[in-house]
Amino acid sequence: MESLRELYKVGNGPSSSHTMGPARAAKVFMGRYPEATSYEAVLYGSLAATGEGHLTDYIIIKTMDPKPVKITWRPEDFRLFHPNAMQFIAYNEANEEIGTWTVYSVGGGSIIEEGQARDEVESVYPNTTMNEVLDVCKEKNWTLADYVYAYEADIKPYLEEILAVMRESLMNGLVAEGTLPGKLNYPRRAKQFFEQAKANPEDLSILIYAYALAVSEQNACGDVVVTAPTCGASGVLPGVLFALQEREGYSDEQLVDALAVAGLVGDLIKTNASISGAEVGCQGEVGSACSMAAAAVAFLKGASNLHCEYSAEIGLEHHLGMTCDPVYGYVQVPCIERNAVAAKRAYDAAKYAMLTDGYHTITLDQVMQTMKETGHDLMAKYRETAQGGLAKHFAEC
């Protein structure tokens, strides 16, 4: 499995697949053909279907500035390797083609070029299933956080930076007012929820909602967030972690350890299934984020490794089949509310698991495989094309 640096990334929303990935690809292509006088970006499948609402054209043009870029949309052309495909073309002064590159934005801001296998990545962690990880931890008497630090000894300072960015996104979101950009005129609610949370300090759920909304709303307006594991699900993990810190007094150091545990779960899901809404639906984004956050909550509360795994399993299992159907292609409806609800569900999953002895029938590994198969079986219109589900019926009304 890859470094947690490849899971937790800092960048502008609203979509890691549609903004961070294409921006990263555009930079790489410019580096390969710096002599070009102009470029063309051909966007395929889901990347094209919701690209305008997700600001894909904007971020590519901005990244390649000051050289001109032509954006070509091909929403009907779905590539087999991944729905988020793009081709970059470089031109010289005579407008002659001097180079092309096909690349895929596979989720969480990661890109894979044409012909590259998904397992051709730098491996940091030797184990690729949760059962293997649990066996190693049992043998060595490690916590899940210990496992992360054993194989990625220098990751803690990076996680401290990630925590700081999450906190800044949250704080900015709590004071922002008005409506989010786009024709939905979607109202910001984080500040309103936060005021209610202060008035009801005994109700943790309101604070979790407020904090998750704050980050999700910042993401929706294109502000800087952390992929956890994606931009579209960026509010879940900080929503529950910072709410618990506020109400139960956990230190930043404890939150960093919880980020390590959550990252391990996210890495396993990314390796064995997918975190891309275009590939498997929202179960891969908000579902994965809920699974990560549930494990983190259980860890914070001193749960065993088995209870952390059970918490993660519950968080993912009960998002199976969730579609990705953003209205007008914006990461607003139903995405923002889903972040808030999933953050609370992560907390509930951990509480439920910790009421048991930790032993359960279905493992996280089995749920990951089920999620992958379920996502591939979903019709394309339910996988981030804005052509089905809520997106379709809202447009019809």
N, C-alpha and C positions, 0 to 999 in steps of 0.2 A: 504493500500500500504506500501511497505517496505521503509526503510531509504534510503536516497540518497547515503549513503555509499555502498549500494548494487548495485547501478547503476554506480557510478563513482568509478572505481577501478584502482589501479596502478599496472602494471605488464609488462612482456615482451610480445611483439608481436610474430608472426604476427596475431594471432587469439585468441580472448578471449574464444571462444568455444573450440578451438583445442589445446591451450597451457595453458591458465590460469585455465580453468575449470578442465582439466585432472590433472594438477599439484596440484590443491587444493584437488581433489579427492584422488590422490596418497598419499598426506600427511595424510589425514584422515585415509586411510586404513592402512598405516604404524603405525599410532597411535593405531589402534585397534589390530594389530597383530605384535607388536614389536619383538616378539620371533621368527618370521619367518626367515628362512635362505635364501629364495629366493621368488620371486613373478612372477606372470604372469598377463599381461594386455591384455584382449581380446577386440578389438575395432570393433564396429559394424557400419553398414550403412554409413551415410555421414562422420562420424568421421573416418572411415577407408578409405573411397573413396578418401579423400583429406588429410588424416592425415600425409602422408610423406611430402608433399609439405608444410603443415602447421606446421611441426616440432613436431607433437604429440608424436611420438616415442622418439624423442630426449628429450623432456621436462619430460616425465615420467621416462626415464632411469636416467636423471640427478637428478630428485627429489628423487628417491629411492636409489641413490648411497650412500654407496658402495655395497649394496646388489644387486645381479644380477636380471635382469628382462627380461622375455621372452615376446616379443610383438607378438600377434596373430592378423592377419587382417581378418575381415569378412565383406567386403564391400557389399556383396549380402544380408546380413541379416539385414533388417530394422525392428526395434521394433516399436510397435504402439504408445507408449507413447511419444517418441521423436526420431528423426533420429540419434542424437548424443548419442549413448548408449555405455557403457563400463562395463566390468566385471573384477574385480580384484580377483586374487586367491593367497592365501598364502600357502607356503610349508615349512615343517620342514626339519631337516637334512636327514631324510630317503626319502625325496622327496614325502612325503605324504601330501595330501591336508588338511589344518587345518582351512580354512575359506574362504568364498567368499563374494563378495559384488557387486551388480549391481547398477549402478548410471548413471545419465544422465547429460550431459553438455548442459544446456538449453539456453545459450546465455549470453553475458556480463560477463563471468567468473563464473556465478552462477551454482550450481549443485543441483540436486534433486535425492534422492535415490529411489530405487524401492519400490513402495507401498505408497510413500508420495504424497499427493495431492498438487497441485501448490498453493492452498490457505492456506496451512499449513505453513505460514511464519509469522514472527513477524510484526504485523501491526503498523505503526507509524502514518499514515495519515488516518483519518476516512472516507474520501470520495474516491470513485473509478471511478468517471466520471468527465470530464471537466465541464459539465453542473452543477453538484453538487458543484464543486469548485467555479465556477463563482457565483453561488447563495450565497454561504457563504461569498465570498469577497464583494459582493454587500451589503449584510446585515451588515457586519462589517466595510465597507469602507476600505478594504484591497487591496493592490496590490497583484499580484501572488507571489512576493517575500515575502511579509508579511505573506502570507498563509504558506509558507514553514517554516519560522522562528517561527511562532506561534506553530507549531506542532513538530518542531525539533529545539529547542532553541539553542542547542550546535553544530549545523552543520556548522556555518560560519567559524570557524578555520579550519575545514576539507576542506571546499571549497577553502580556501586560499591555503592550501597545494596542492590541485588538480590543481589550477591555476598555481602554481609554477612549477609543473611537466610538465604541458602542455607547459609552456614557455621554459623550458629546452629542451624538445623534439624538439620544433620548432627551437630554436637557434642551436642545434646540427645538425639538418637537413639542415639548410641554408648554412652551411660551408662544408658539406660533398660532396665528388665528387666520380666519378667512376661509377661502375655498381652494381646493387643489387645482392645478392647471388642467385644462381640457374641457370638452363640452358637457361633461356630466355635472360640472359645478359642485363637486362632491365636498361637503363641509368637513373641516377639521374638527375632531371631537376630543382629542387627547387632553387639551387644557381643561375642558368642561369635566371630563371624567376625573382628572387629577384633583380638581376642586371638591368633587364629591367624595373622592378617596380620603382627603384630609378631614372632611366632615364626618366620615365613617371609618375611623381607624381600626375598628374591630373586624372590618370586612376586607380581607386580603384580596379577594377577587377583583374589587373595583380598582385597586392599585395595579394589579397585574394587567387588567384591561388598559388602563391609562398609559402604562409604560410601553406595552406592546403597540398600542395605537400611535404613540409618539414617534417611535422609530419607523413604523410602517408608513406613516404620513410623510415623514421626511424622505423616505425612499420614493414614494409616489411623485414627489415634486422634483426628483432628480438630485437630491442632496447626497452627501457622502454617507455611506453605511458600510456594514461588514456583511459579507455573504455568510449566512449561518443556517443552512449551507448555501442559500441563494439570496439574491436581493429581495425577491418576491416573498420570502419567508424570513426576512431579516429581523422582524419584530418579536418573534416568538422567544428566542433564547434570552436576549437582554430584558424582555418584558418580565419574565419570571425571576431571573437572577437578581436584578436590581430591586424588584419588589421584596424579595426575601431578604436582601441585605438591609433594606430600609426598615422592615418590620421585625426581623429576627437577629440583626446585628452581625451578619457574616462579614469578615474582612475581605479586602481586595485580594489578598493572597489565597483565601479560600475560594473566591470566585474564579481566580485564574486556574486553580486545580480543577474546578468544575468545568471550565472551558476545555481543559485537556480531555476530560472524560467525555464530554459532549462531542468534541472533535473526533475522538476515537470512534464513537458510534456513527457519526456522519461519514467518516472515511470508509467504514465497513459498508455502509449503504451505497456510497458512491462506487465502491469497488465491485460489489456483488449485485447491485440493482441499478438505480439511476437517481440523480437529483434534478433531472431536467423535466420541466413541465411539458415541453414539446415532445418528449419521448415517452413519458409514463403518466402524464397528468399531474394534478396538484398533490396527489399522494406522495410524489417524489420531492416536492418542495415543502409545503406546510406539514405533510405527514412525516417527512424526514426530520424537519425542525422540531416537531413535537416529540419525536423519539429521542433526539439529542437532548432536548431540554428535560425530559422526564428522567433520563439517566443522570443528568447533572443535579437535579433536585434531590434525587435519592442519595447521591454521593454527598452532597452538602449536609444532609441530615444524618450522615454516618452509617448509611446502609451498607450491607455486604455487596460484594461484586455480583452475586447471583440476584440480589434484589435490584441492583442497578440495571442488569440485563433484562430482568422481568419488566421493570418500568419502561425501558426502551421498547420492548416487545409490545406492550400495551399501547404505547403512544403511536406506533406505526400500524399495528393491526387494525385499530379502529379508525384509520383513515384510508383503508384499502378501497380502491375504486373511485376515489375522489377525482372529479374531472377538473380540467383547467379551461375555464370558459370566461375569460376577462371581457367585460362589457366595453365595446368600442376599442378593445385592445389595450386599454389602460390598466395599470397595476393598481386598481382602486376597488372596483366591485367585481367579485366578492372578496378580493384578496386582503384588504385591510381588516375587515371584520374577522376573517379566517385566522389571521395572525393573533388577534386578541383572544378568540375562543380557544385556539390551539395552545396558547400559553397557559391558560387556566387548565386545559385538559392535561397538559404535561404535569402540572402540579398534582392534579387528581390521580393520574396514573401512578405517580410515585407513592402517594399516600395509600392507594389501593394495594400496590405490590408490597409495601412495608407492613401491611396488616396480615400478610401471609408468612409462611415459613420460607418463601422464596422459590419453592419448587412448583413448576407449572407444566402444562401439557405441550404447548407450542413454543418453540424457541425463536429468538430474534432471527437467527439464520434462516429458518423456515419462512418467516414472514417476509424477509427481504426477497427471497426467491419468488414468493407469491406476488409481492408487489411488482416485481419486474415483469412476470408473466401477465398479470392483470393489466398493467400499463400498455404492454404491447398488443393486448387483445382489445383495448379501447379503440373505438372508431376514431379516425383522425380528427373529426370535428370536435371531439372532446379532449383534444390534447393541444391546447394553446393555439388554436386557429381563429378563435372568436367567431366560429361558424355554427356552433351548436350550444345547447344548454341555455344558461342564463343570458349569454351574449345574444343568441338568436331571438329569444322571446322578448328581451328588453327592446331590441331594435324593431321588432314587429309592432310593439305597443307604441 
